[in-house]
């Protein structure tokens, strides 16, 4: 985005040193502005209706309050602005509280239903073969519901279903949501 002329801001709860941001910025000779902050505090950093595009990738399932995070993004995104998002979905497997993955066919209806459902995990667990802070993994209907509640419409999406990776089964989605409702202050 920066190479295409955009002013780019990066926000992360971890420091730029911990994430490798500073190294990437140096290698790319980037002018991206970094702020160590929570997604829940976006309106303390940016004015309302500030951005045309927000990238929210690989985050919502790590949050205890994903709907609040989406509300905060909606607050700083212009009406008809776009949010690029990606994250885990319940597609073909679910994990128990010990992190054991189940591909039981009885769950297939849960994954494919139009009823919004989410798995809720205790935070620290082994997920897809690695430790992670995972709280909510929604099915597609649930993710669409979260977006609708917060003033977005999921315009396009791709589901990455059952592709084996080094860390297990990849259950991710990528998509573009448009802000369709101006949120009240």
C-alpha positions as CSV (number, residue, x, y, z in Angstrom):
1,X,0.0,0.0,0.0
2,X,2.8,2.3,0.8
3,X,4.4,1.7,-2.6
4,X,1.1,2.7,-4.2
5,X,1.2,6.1,-2.4
6,X,-0.8,5.4,0.7
7,X,0.0,6.8,4.1
8,X,0.3,3.6,6.2
9,X,-0.1,3.1,9.9
10,X,0.6,-0.1,11.8
11,X,-0.9,-1.0,15.2
12,X,0.1,-3.9,17.3
13,X,-0.3,-4.8,20.9
14,X,3.3,-6.0,20.9
15,X,6.3,-3.7,20.5
16,X,7.8,-3.2,17.1
17,X,11.0,-4.9,18.4
18,X,9.1,-8.1,19.4
19,X,7.2,-8.4,16.1
20,X,10.2,-7.8,13.8
21,X,8.4,-4.7,12.4
22,X,11.6,-2.5,12.8
23,X,13.7,-5.0,10.8
24,X,11.1,-5.2,8.0
25,X,10.7,-1.4,8.0
26,X,14.5,-1.0,7.6
27,X,14.8,-3.6,4.9
28,X,12.0,-2.1,2.9
29,X,13.1,1.5,3.6
30,X,9.5,2.1,4.8
31,X,8.0,5.2,6.3
32,X,5.1,3.3,7.9
33,X,4.2,4.8,11.3
34,X,4.0,2.2,14.1
35,X,2.0,2.5,17.3
36,X,2.1,0.0,20.1
37,X,-1.6,-0.1,21.2
38,X,-4.6,-2.3,21.5
39,X,-7.2,-2.5,18.7
40,X,-9.7,-1.5,21.4
41,X,-8.1,2.0,21.6
42,X,-8.1,2.9,17.9
43,X,-10.4,5.9,18.5
44,X,-7.9,7.3,21.0
45,X,-5.2,7.3,18.2
46,X,-7.2,8.2,15.1
47,X,-10.1,10.4,14.3
48,X,-13.5,8.9,13.3
49,X,-13.9,8.2,9.6
50,X,-10.1,8.6,9.1
51,X,-9.2,5.6,6.9
52,X,-10.3,4.4,3.5
53,X,-8.9,0.9,4.0
54,X,-8.1,-1.1,7.2
55,X,-6.3,-4.4,7.2
56,X,-7.4,-6.7,10.0
57,X,-5.6,-9.9,9.3
58,X,-5.0,-12.8,11.7
59,X,-6.4,-11.0,14.7
60,X,-10.1,-11.5,15.6
61,X,-9.7,-15.1,16.9
62,X,-7.0,-13.9,19.3
63,X,-9.3,-11.4,21.0
64,X,-11.6,-11.8,24.0
65,X,-13.9,-9.1,22.4
66,X,-13.9,-9.5,18.6
67,X,-17.1,-7.6,18.2
68,X,-15.8,-4.6,20.2
69,X,-12.6,-4.7,18.0
70,X,-14.8,-4.6,14.8
71,X,-16.8,-1.7,16.3
72,X,-13.5,0.3,16.9
73,X,-12.4,-0.4,13.3
74,X,-15.8,0.7,12.0
75,X,-15.4,4.0,14.0
76,X,-12.1,4.9,12.2
77,X,-13.1,3.7,8.8
78,X,-15.0,6.0,6.4
79,X,-18.5,5.1,5.2
80,X,-18.1,2.7,2.2
81,X,-14.5,2.1,3.3
82,X,-13.1,-1.4,3.0
83,X,-11.7,-3.7,5.7
84,X,-9.4,-6.5,4.4
85,X,-9.7,-9.4,6.9
86,X,-8.5,-12.9,7.4
87,X,-8.6,-15.4,10.2
88,X,-9.5,-18.8,11.4
89,X,-13.0,-20.3,10.8
90,X,-14.7,-23.5,11.8
91,X,-14.6,-25.2,8.5
92,X,-13.7,-28.9,8.8
93,X,-12.4,-29.5,12.3
94,X,-12.8,-28.3,15.9
95,X,-10.5,-28.5,18.9
96,X,-11.2,-29.7,22.4
97,X,-9.9,-27.8,25.5
98,X,-6.6,-29.7,25.4
99,X,-6.0,-28.6,21.8
100,X,-6.8,-32.0,20.2
101,X,-8.2,-31.6,16.8
102,X,-11.4,-33.5,15.7
103,X,-12.5,-34.0,12.2
104,X,-15.7,-35.9,13.3
105,X,-18.3,-35.7,10.5
106,X,-21.0,-34.8,13.1
107,X,-19.5,-31.3,13.2
108,X,-19.9,-30.8,9.5
109,X,-23.4,-29.4,9.9
110,X,-22.1,-26.9,12.5
111,X,-19.5,-25.7,10.0
112,X,-21.9,-25.4,7.1
113,X,-25.0,-24.1,8.9
114,X,-26.4,-20.7,8.4
115,X,-26.8,-20.5,12.2
116,X,-24.1,-18.3,13.7
117,X,-22.0,-20.5,16.0
118,X,-18.5,-20.1,17.5
119,X,-16.1,-22.3,19.4
120,X,-14.9,-20.6,22.5
121,X,-11.4,-21.5,23.8
122,X,-9.7,-20.6,27.1
123,X,-6.9,-18.5,25.6
124,X,-3.7,-20.3,26.1
125,X,-3.9,-23.6,24.2
126,X,-2.2,-25.6,21.5
127,X,-4.0,-24.9,18.2
128,X,-3.0,-26.3,14.9
129,X,0.1,-27.8,16.5
130,X,1.4,-24.6,18.1
131,X,0.8,-22.6,21.3
132,X,-1.5,-19.7,20.8
133,X,-3.9,-17.3,22.4
134,X,-7.1,-18.4,20.8
135,X,-10.5,-17.3,22.2
136,X,-13.2,-17.5,19.5
137,X,-13.2,-19.4,16.2
138,X,-16.6,-18.7,14.4
139,X,-18.3,-20.4,11.6
140,X,-18.9,-18.3,8.5
141,X,-22.4,-17.4,9.6
142,X,-21.1,-16.2,12.9
143,X,-18.4,-14.1,11.3
144,X,-21.0,-12.5,8.9
145,X,-23.2,-11.8,12.0
146,X,-20.3,-10.1,13.8
147,X,-19.7,-8.0,10.7
148,X,-23.4,-7.1,10.3
149,X,-23.7,-6.1,14.0
150,X,-20.8,-3.7,13.6
151,X,-21.9,-2.1,10.4
152,X,-20.1,-4.1,7.7
153,X,-21.2,-6.3,4.8
154,X,-18.9,-9.1,3.8
155,X,-18.6,-8.5,0.0
156,X,-16.2,-11.2,-1.0
157,X,-14.4,-14.0,0.7
158,X,-12.4,-17.1,0.0
159,X,-12.3,-20.1,2.3
160,X,-9.0,-22.1,2.6
161,X,-10.4,-25.5,3.4
162,X,-8.5,-28.6,4.5
163,X,-5.1,-27.7,3.0
164,X,-2.4,-29.4,5.0
165,X,0.3,-27.1,6.4
166,X,3.2,-27.7,8.7
167,X,1.0,-26.7,11.6
168,X,-2.1,-28.8,10.8
169,X,-5.2,-28.2,8.9
170,X,-5.6,-24.7,7.5
171,X,-9.0,-23.4,8.3
172,X,-8.8,-19.7,7.2
173,X,-10.8,-17.2,5.4
174,X,-9.8,-14.0,3.6
175,X,-12.2,-11.4,2.6
176,X,-13.3,-7.8,2.0
177,X,-16.0,-6.2,4.1
178,X,-17.4,-2.8,3.4
179,X,-18.6,-0.4,6.0
180,X,-22.2,0.2,5.2
181,X,-23.5,1.9,8.3
182,X,-22.2,5.1,9.9
183,X,-21.8,4.4,13.6
184,X,-23.1,6.8,16.2
185,X,-20.6,8.4,18.5
